[in-house]
Amino acid sequence: MMILPCAQPCTLDLHLRQVIESVTRAHAAAAAELTYRIDEGHRLSSTCLYNTAYGRDLRTWWGTVVKQIDENEITADHALRRVRAWVRQYLTTEPASSAPGTLFDHAIAHVSRAAAREFLTISEELLTLHAFSQEEAQ
């Protein structure tokens, strides 16, 4: 995902809104494709399942940022940093399942981690842009 440049000075809130809208649209498109394939009796491809699960997980992380802002009345950069800390902890300390899993379970765990890494990448870009804009303002 690419963060689009703005014609006017962009705030972190505006960039955050753009990213969340983009992630939401991508998830909705993937979910619609999955629903269509199920409704029409078409074969479910691994790509279709991956895109839907990935979009769901990525949307969940971004939704957590919005929830932090709304419920705790904190700034966007504070919310991003807080959720980034949780995501890093999830990626590094989440224990492996004690029950034996299937290949599908393993694949879903892989998708979830890929979405978490994507969240970290995009949120880092947003925070970097925010830091540069703060420097320019001073």
N, CA, C and O of each residue as an XYZ file, in Angstrom:
552
protein
N       0.843     -1.167      0.000
C       0.000      0.000      0.000
C       0.891      1.233      0.000
O       1.911      1.280      0.688
N       0.498      2.207     -0.766
C       1.282      3.424     -0.875
C       0.517      4.585     -0.247
O      -0.691      4.715     -0.441
N       1.206      5.409      0.487
C       0.595      6.591      1.078
C       0.653      7.690      0.031
O       1.728      8.049     -0.450
N      -0.508      8.217     -0.314
C      -0.589      9.197     -1.385
C      -0.161     10.577     -0.914
O      -0.481     10.979      0.205
N       0.569     11.315     -1.767
C       0.935     12.684     -1.407
C      -0.300     13.583     -1.462
O      -1.253     13.304     -2.190
N      -0.269     14.644     -0.695
C      -1.389     15.585     -0.650
C      -1.028     16.863     -1.391
O       0.137     17.254     -1.450
N      -2.040     17.505     -1.953
C      -1.825     18.790     -2.619
C      -1.551     19.878     -1.586
O      -0.741     20.778     -1.811
N      -2.225     19.783     -0.471
C      -2.003     20.736      0.614
C      -1.287     20.013      1.744
O      -1.138     18.792      1.697
N      -0.844     20.738      2.751
C      -0.200     20.050      3.871
C      -1.151     19.025      4.492
O      -2.296     19.339      4.817
N      -0.667     17.823      4.648
C      -1.485     16.742      5.207
C      -1.129     16.523      6.667
O       0.037     16.550      7.060
N      -2.142     16.312      7.432
C      -1.927     15.970      8.829
C      -1.876     14.453      8.960
O      -2.265     13.724      8.047
N      -1.403     14.000     10.079
C      -1.389     12.568     10.342
C      -2.812     12.024     10.315
O      -3.050     10.920      9.824
N      -3.755     12.794     10.841
C      -5.151     12.350     10.846
C      -5.665     12.109      9.432
O      -6.377     11.134      9.191
N      -5.313     12.989      8.493
C      -5.754     12.831      7.107
C      -5.113     11.602      6.469
O      -5.797     10.816      5.814
N      -3.816     11.433      6.656
C      -3.138     10.244      6.129
C      -3.734      8.973      6.741
O      -3.957      7.985      6.041
N      -3.984      9.009      8.028
C      -4.554      7.853      8.715
C      -5.924      7.516      8.134
O      -6.229      6.348      7.893
N      -6.734      8.521      7.913
C      -8.064      8.312      7.329
C      -7.952      7.691      5.937
O      -8.720      6.791      5.597
N      -6.982      8.175      5.117
C      -6.778      7.617      3.777
C      -6.385      6.144      3.845
O      -6.905      5.322      3.091
N      -5.479      5.820      4.737
C      -5.030      4.429      4.868
C      -6.186      3.542      5.317
O      -6.386      2.460      4.766
N      -6.938      3.985      6.302
C      -8.047      3.178      6.813
C      -9.106      2.973      5.736
O      -9.647      1.875      5.603
N      -9.409      4.019      4.968
C     -10.370      3.872      3.873
C      -9.861      2.882      2.832
O     -10.628      2.064      2.323
N      -8.585      2.952      2.518
C      -7.999      2.042      1.536
C      -8.043      0.592      2.023
O      -8.409     -0.311      1.271
N      -7.673      0.380      3.272
C      -7.689     -0.965      3.854
C      -9.121     -1.502      3.905
O      -9.358     -2.674      3.612
N     -10.062     -0.653      4.273
C     -11.465     -1.061      4.349
C     -12.000     -1.440      2.975
O     -12.696     -2.446      2.835
N     -11.676     -0.636      1.955
C     -12.111     -0.951      0.583
C     -11.513     -2.269      0.104
O     -12.208     -3.084     -0.503
N     -10.230     -2.477      0.375
C      -9.568     -3.711     -0.057
C     -10.200     -4.930      0.619
O     -10.419     -5.958     -0.022
N     -10.488     -4.808      1.907
C     -11.122     -5.927      2.608
C     -12.523     -6.177      2.069
O     -12.909     -7.327      1.864
N     -13.287     -5.117      1.837
C     -14.645     -5.276      1.311
C     -14.625     -5.952     -0.057
O     -15.466     -6.803     -0.344
N     -13.668     -5.574     -0.897
C     -13.560     -6.191     -2.224
C     -13.210     -7.674     -2.110
O     -13.781     -8.503     -2.818
N     -12.280     -8.005     -1.228
C     -11.890     -9.411     -1.045
C     -13.051    -10.223     -0.474
O     -13.299    -11.348     -0.909
N     -13.760     -9.654      0.495
C     -14.903    -10.351      1.088
C     -16.020    -10.526      0.063
O     -16.680    -11.565      0.034
N     -16.233     -9.518     -0.773
C     -17.256     -9.621     -1.820
C     -16.894    -10.713     -2.823
O     -17.763    -11.465     -3.265
N     -15.623    -10.798     -3.180
C     -15.168    -11.845     -4.101
C     -15.389    -13.229     -3.487
O     -15.860    -14.142     -4.164
N     -15.054    -13.379     -2.223
C     -15.254    -14.658     -1.539
C     -16.740    -15.011     -1.494
O     -17.123    -16.143     -1.790
N     -17.568    -14.047     -1.126
C     -19.013    -14.270     -1.056
C     -19.571    -14.654     -2.419
O     -20.388    -15.569     -2.523
N     -19.132    -13.959     -3.464
C     -19.579    -14.261     -4.823
C     -19.222    -15.700     -5.192
O     -20.057    -16.436     -5.716
N     -17.990    -16.092     -4.918
C     -17.550    -17.451     -5.272
C     -18.369    -18.508     -4.521
O     -18.726    -19.541     -5.086
N     -18.658    -18.244     -3.257
C     -19.459    -19.192     -2.478
C     -20.886    -19.249     -3.018
O     -21.430    -20.329     -3.246
N     -21.493    -18.064     -3.221
C     -22.872    -17.998     -3.714
C     -23.042    -18.681     -5.064
O     -24.056    -19.332     -5.316
N     -22.048    -18.531     -5.927
C     -22.135    -19.084     -7.281
C     -21.608    -20.516     -7.374
O     -21.659    -21.131     -8.439
N     -21.110    -21.038     -6.273
C     -20.613    -22.407     -6.273
C     -19.277    -22.580     -6.967
O     -18.932    -23.685     -7.385
N     -18.521    -21.497     -7.094
C     -17.202    -21.572     -7.724
C     -16.172    -22.105     -6.727
O     -16.362    -22.065     -5.512
N     -15.109    -22.590     -7.279
C     -13.996    -23.081     -6.464
C     -13.390    -21.917     -5.682
O     -13.222    -20.822     -6.217
N     -13.066    -22.161     -4.424
C     -12.408    -21.137     -3.610
C     -10.905    -21.296     -3.776
O     -10.332    -22.318     -3.399
N     -10.284    -20.295     -4.335
C      -8.834    -20.351     -4.529
C      -8.122    -19.936     -3.248
O      -8.686    -19.251     -2.394
N      -6.885    -20.364     -3.138
C      -6.095    -19.970     -1.973
C      -5.880    -18.460     -1.965
O      -5.820    -17.844     -0.901
N      -5.763    -17.866     -3.148
C      -5.582    -16.410     -3.241
C      -6.792    -15.678     -2.685
O      -6.651    -14.699     -1.953
N      -7.970    -16.149     -3.030
C      -9.201    -15.521     -2.544
C      -9.298    -15.625     -1.024
O      -9.624    -14.646     -0.353
N      -9.019    -16.795     -0.489
C      -9.057    -16.975      0.963
C      -7.980    -16.139      1.653
O      -8.232    -15.521      2.687
N      -6.778    -16.125      1.074
C      -5.672    -15.351      1.639
C      -6.037    -13.868      1.681
O      -5.889    -13.216      2.715
N      -6.518    -13.338      0.548
C      -6.836    -11.909      0.480
C      -7.913    -11.520      1.485
O      -7.847    -10.446      2.084
N      -8.893    -12.380      1.669
C      -9.969    -12.079      2.619
C      -9.459    -12.102      4.058
O      -9.743    -11.190      4.834
N      -8.716    -13.129      4.410
C      -8.182    -13.223      5.776
C      -7.176    -12.105      6.049
O      -7.177    -11.509      7.126
N      -6.325    -11.830      5.072
C      -5.323    -10.770      5.200
C      -6.009     -9.417      5.396
O      -5.644     -8.649      6.286
N      -6.999     -9.138      4.562
C      -7.735     -7.876      4.670
C      -8.442     -7.735      6.001
O      -8.474     -6.654      6.588
N      -9.013     -8.841      6.479
C      -9.690     -8.815      7.778
C      -8.711     -8.480      8.895
O      -8.990     -7.634      9.744
N      -7.565     -9.147      8.888
C      -6.590     -8.917      9.954
C      -5.990     -7.518      9.887
O      -5.809     -6.865     10.915
N      -5.684     -7.062      8.682
C      -5.131     -5.715      8.537
C      -6.152     -4.672      8.973
O      -5.806     -3.705      9.651
N      -7.407     -4.867      8.587
C      -8.469     -3.946      8.990
C      -8.647     -3.959     10.508
O      -8.944     -2.926     11.107
N      -8.469     -5.114     11.126
C      -8.588     -5.214     12.585
C      -7.524     -4.372     13.282
O      -7.829     -3.664     14.242
N      -6.269     -4.440     12.807
C      -5.210     -3.630     13.426
C      -5.512     -2.144     13.280
O      -5.372     -1.386     14.240
N      -5.928     -1.720     12.083
C      -6.236     -0.299     11.889
C      -7.467      0.109     12.686
O      -7.543      1.232     13.185
N      -8.430     -0.799     12.808
C      -9.602     -0.523     13.638
C      -9.229     -0.342     15.099
O      -9.865      0.431     15.816
N      -8.204     -1.051     15.540
C      -7.722     -0.902     16.913
C      -7.146      0.494     17.129
O      -7.302      1.069     18.207
N      -6.483      1.040     16.116
C      -5.970      2.415     16.212
C      -7.134      3.384     16.389
O      -7.101      4.243     17.269
N      -8.156      3.247     15.559
C      -9.326      4.128     15.642
C      -9.997      3.986     17.004
O     -10.398      4.980     17.610
N     -10.116      2.757     17.483
C     -10.732      2.517     18.790
C      -9.942      3.208     19.900
O     -10.534      3.782     20.815
N      -8.625      3.157     19.827
C      -7.784      3.831     20.822
C      -8.019      5.340     20.802
O      -8.122      5.974     21.852
N      -8.101      5.902     19.609
C      -8.321      7.349     19.483
C      -9.685      7.725     20.053
O      -9.802      8.676     20.825
N     -10.715      6.972     19.667
C     -12.081      7.301     20.074
C     -12.344      7.048     21.556
O     -12.928      7.890     22.238
N     -11.916      5.896     22.051
C     -12.253      5.532     23.424
C     -11.341      6.170     24.462
O     -11.785      6.488     25.566
N     -10.086      6.356     24.123
C      -9.133      6.891     25.100
C      -8.793      8.353     24.870
O      -8.028      8.955     25.624
N      -9.377      8.920     23.811
C      -9.169     10.333     23.485
C      -7.687     10.689     23.441
O      -7.248     11.663     24.053
N      -6.924      9.880     22.705
C      -5.500     10.152     22.531
C      -5.255     10.589     21.093
O      -6.107     10.401     20.225
N      -4.096     11.166     20.850
C      -3.765     11.632     19.508
C      -3.475     10.445     18.596
O      -3.207      9.336     19.059
N      -3.533     10.700     17.304
C      -3.305      9.638     16.316
C      -1.906      9.046     16.448
O      -1.739      7.829     16.365
N      -0.894      9.898     16.653
C       0.465      9.354     16.761
C       0.629      8.495     18.017
O       1.329      7.483     17.995
N      -0.020      8.905     19.114
C       0.033      8.102     20.339
C      -0.658      6.755     20.114
O      -0.143      5.712     20.518
N      -1.818      6.783     19.470
C      -2.555      5.544     19.192
C      -1.748      4.619     18.287
O      -1.700      3.411     18.520
N      -1.114      5.179     17.256
C      -0.289      4.362     16.362
C       0.858      3.708     17.120
O       1.130      2.521     16.944
N       1.522      4.480     17.954
C       2.645      3.923     18.716
C       2.180      2.821     19.675
O       2.852      1.802     19.835
N       1.042      3.033     20.299
C       0.512      2.046     21.242
C       0.173      0.735     20.519
O       0.552     -0.346     20.970
N      -0.538      0.845     19.403
C      -0.926     -0.365     18.671
C       0.300     -1.026     18.049
O       0.370     -2.253     17.987
N       1.264     -0.235     17.589
C       2.507     -0.810     17.053
C       3.210     -1.654     18.126
O       3.754     -2.716     17.821
N       3.197     -1.187     19.365
C       3.816     -1.961     20.448
C       3.091     -3.293     20.635
O       3.727     -4.325     20.848
N       1.773     -3.270     20.556
C       1.007     -4.510     20.687
C       1.294     -5.457     19.526
O       1.432     -6.664     19.721
N       1.383     -4.903     18.323
C       1.636     -5.737     17.142
C       3.024     -6.367     17.234
O       3.191     -7.553     16.949
N       4.014     -5.578     17.630
C       5.367     -6.138     17.785
C       5.366     -7.257     18.821
O       6.005     -8.291     18.627
N       4.650     -7.045     19.915
C       4.560     -8.079     20.945
C       3.866     -9.321     20.384
O       4.299    -10.443     20.645
N       2.808     -9.128     19.625
C       2.101    -10.251     19.003
C       3.041    -11.039     18.090
O       3.037    -12.270     18.099
N       3.840    -10.326     17.309
C       4.736    -11.002     16.365
C       5.892    -11.726     17.052
O       6.364    -12.747     16.553
N       6.344    -11.214     18.174
C       7.544    -11.789     18.793
C       7.272    -12.701     19.983
O       8.097    -13.561     20.289
N       6.141    -12.538     20.662
C       5.930    -13.315     21.883
C       4.692    -14.193     21.860
O       4.429    -14.900     22.833
N       3.931    -14.172     20.788
C       2.735    -15.019     20.713
C       3.168    -16.480     20.753
O       3.898    -16.929     19.870
N       2.730    -17.227     21.765
C       3.177    -18.624     21.851
C       2.564    -19.477     20.744
O       1.459    -19.217     20.268
N       3.304    -20.483     20.357
C       2.780    -21.432     19.373
C       1.639    -22.215     20.007
O       1.615    -22.431     21.219
N       0.722    -22.624     19.195
C      -0.406    -23.408     19.689
C       0.096    -24.732     20.252
O       0.960    -25.383     19.665
N      -0.455    -25.119     21.395
C      -0.046    -26.386     22.004
C      -0.745    -27.572     21.341
O      -0.260    -28.702     21.401
N      -1.881    -27.305     20.714
C      -2.604    -28.374     20.021
C      -2.061    -28.516     18.599
O      -1.730    -27.525     17.949
N      -1.975    -29.744     18.132
C      -1.506    -29.907     16.753
C      -2.510    -29.279     15.792
O      -3.720    -29.435     15.956
N      -2.011    -28.586     14.815
C      -2.881    -27.912     13.869
C      -2.773    -28.512     12.483
O      -1.908    -29.339     12.195
N      -3.668    -28.072     11.651
C      -3.654    -28.515     10.262
C      -2.819    -27.546      9.440
O      -2.386    -26.505      9.935
N      -2.603    -27.893      8.204
C      -1.917    -26.966      7.301
C      -2.718    -25.680      7.150
O      -2.146    -24.601      7.001
N      -4.044    -25.797      7.190
C      -4.889    -24.610      7.084
C      -4.672    -23.693      8.285
O      -4.589    -22.475      8.124
N      -4.580    -24.262      9.483
C      -4.302    -23.466     10.689
C      -2.975    -22.727     10.545
O      -2.860    -21.552     10.894
N      -1.990    -23.430     10.033
C      -0.672    -22.827      9.821
C      -0.762    -21.681      8.808
O      -0.149    -20.630      8.992
N      -1.523    -21.896      7.750
C      -1.675    -20.861      6.720
C      -2.364    -19.622      7.276
O      -1.956    -18.499      6.978
N      -3.399    -19.815      8.078
C      -4.109    -18.677      8.672
C      -3.185    -17.907      9.615
O      -3.219    -16.677      9.640
N      -2.370    -18.607     10.380
C      -1.405    -17.937     11.261
C      -0.405    -17.136     10.435
O      -0.026    -16.030     10.820
N       0.021    -17.683      9.310
C       0.945    -16.974      8.418
C       0.302    -15.696      7.886
O       0.941    -14.644      7.854
N      -0.953    -15.783      7.470
C      -1.675    -14.616      6.956
C      -1.770    -13.544      8.036
O      -1.544    -12.364      7.767
N      -2.097    -13.947      9.233
C      -2.240    -13.003     10.336
C      -0.928    -12.274     10.614
O      -0.923    -11.067     10.856
N       0.164    -12.997     10.580
C       1.473    -12.378     10.813
C       1.871    -11.466      9.651
O       2.473    -10.415      9.868
N       1.544    -11.857      8.437
C       1.842    -11.005      7.277
C       1.087     -9.683      7.375
O       1.644     -8.627      7.077
N      -0.169     -9.737      7.789
C      -0.955     -8.516      7.960
C      -0.372     -7.649      9.072
O      -0.335     -6.425      8.949
N       0.077     -8.268     10.142
C       0.690     -7.519     11.244
C       1.961     -6.817     10.774
O       2.199     -5.660     11.123
N       2.779     -7.515      9.981
C       4.006     -6.889      9.456
C       3.674     -5.727      8.517
O       4.356     -4.703      8.529
N       2.632     -5.887      7.707
C       2.210     -4.803      6.811
C       1.737     -3.597      7.622
O       2.036     -2.455      7.274
N       1.003     -3.851      8.698
C       0.571     -2.762      9.569
C       1.780     -2.005     10.106
O       1.796     -0.774     10.105
N       2.790     -2.738     10.563
C       3.994     -2.090     11.094
C       4.685     -1.245     10.028
O       5.147     -0.142     10.319
N       4.759     -1.742      8.815
C       5.408     -1.007      7.726
C       4.669      0.287      7.414
O       5.279      1.354      7.341
N       3.364      0.193      7.231
C       2.573      1.377      6.872
C       2.548      2.379      8.018
O       2.696      3.580      7.797
N       2.361      1.895      9.235
C       2.298      2.817     10.371
C       3.642      3.504     10.597
O       3.683      4.655     11.031
N       4.737      2.809     10.307
C       6.055      3.441     10.411
C       6.188      4.576      9.396
O       6.723      5.638      9.713
N       5.698      4.348      8.177
C       5.716      5.409      7.163
C       4.904      6.611      7.621
O       5.337      7.754      7.469
N       3.731      6.355      8.180
C       2.889      7.454      8.663
C       3.573      8.239      9.772
O       3.550      9.470      9.770
N       4.174      7.542     10.707
C       4.853      8.229     11.808
C       6.077      8.995     11.321
O       6.390     10.060     11.853
N       6.771      8.469     10.319
C       7.921      9.175      9.746
C       7.467     10.453      9.056
O       8.067     11.510      9.247
N       6.403     10.359      8.250
C       5.856     11.561      7.605
C       5.418     12.586      8.647
O       5.631     13.787      8.481
N       4.811     12.102      9.707
C       4.359     12.991     10.777
C       5.550     13.688     11.444
O       5.489     14.884     11.727
N       6.616     12.951     11.692
C       7.809     13.543     12.314
C       8.419     14.611     11.414
O       8.822     15.670     11.893
N       8.488     14.336     10.108
C       9.022     15.334      9.172
C       8.146     16.579      9.136
O       8.660     17.697      9.098
N       6.840     16.399      9.148
C       5.950     17.563      9.113
C       6.050     18.367     10.405
O       5.908     19.590     10.383
N       6.292     17.696     11.532
C       6.471     18.391     12.805
C       7.759     19.212     12.786
O       7.797     20.331     13.298
N       8.820     18.644     12.187
C      10.095     19.366     12.078
C       9.952     20.602     11.202
O      10.462     21.672     11.533
N       9.248     20.445     10.073
C       9.063     21.568      9.154
C       8.240     22.675      9.784
O       8.441     23.850      9.477
N       7.320     22.314     10.657
C       6.468     23.305     11.304
C       7.243     24.145     12.314
O       6.832     25.254     12.656
N       8.371     23.606     12.789
C       9.134     24.344     13.809
C      10.099     25.256     13.198
O      10.823     25.953     13.908
